[in-house]
Amino acid sequence: MKRVVVVSDIQMPFEDKRALKNVIQFIGEYQPDEVIQIGDCVDYPAPSRWSAGTRAEFEGGVLRDSQYSVDNFIKPVSEVFSGPKKILKGNHDERPEKYLTSRAPALGYEDTAYRMENLLQLKDHGWELVEPYYDFAPGWVAIHGHESPGMNQVPGATARLKAVKAGTSIVMGHTHRLAVSPHTTGHNGKLKTIYGFEVGHLMDVRKAGYLKNGPANWQKGFGLFYVGKYNATPQAIPVEDDGSFVVEGQRYGKIKRGPKGQFAQKEVR
């Protein structure tokens, strides 16, 4: 039985620092068989449609935010986990490349410095950028979620609808919602169930200045898969407001009396 950890949208530098630190330390302690970051590792508030025509558009920050993400996620995960590390490109991650292509096409189509794999120094730290519909388990593919249109406000529904359309179970980010949603078809006892799994987010929503109409229907969390030879079982892992979470009966991220060296003894601030 293999175990795969799916890290949700982080949106750095707007991440929940305590939650992300707990997840990284959990990966080091748990030592899964694979780690997948589902996309939107970096927020890149500029360039974006939110900053277009404002002072923020001309202040820069792409290189700064990229290095921040390397220093606080890409590299730290590599330091605690030497296994396969995959990452998808989210709609936020591709902002610098798209901006350059649309505003300076003579450079954008030839320049590679502002592509995600180079901005985040993926090869240097043992990460692999994978294409959408990455086949990581029997009957399951991973996408970020922006590749095809459509967004449902009900947690899990967006992924389920995309799974039905694709004909296979899908795990995705993008919605910042946390839920597993099944869809069953068939008759006369010959049934087939596929799943849509949205893995939540690891963002500090207080930093989301674009949420001008109040709190969004977002849930903090990440994903875990138990992968067998013929199928895989998804598990949504909710992350509490204090950054802690429970996996296999063990709470990570809070002070707890226990055997020496146990991760849960440590408080991550």
Order of alpha helices (4+ residues) and beta strands (2+ residues): beta-alpha-beta-alpha-alpha-beta-alpha-alpha-alpha-beta-beta-beta-alpha-beta-beta-beta-beta-beta-beta-beta
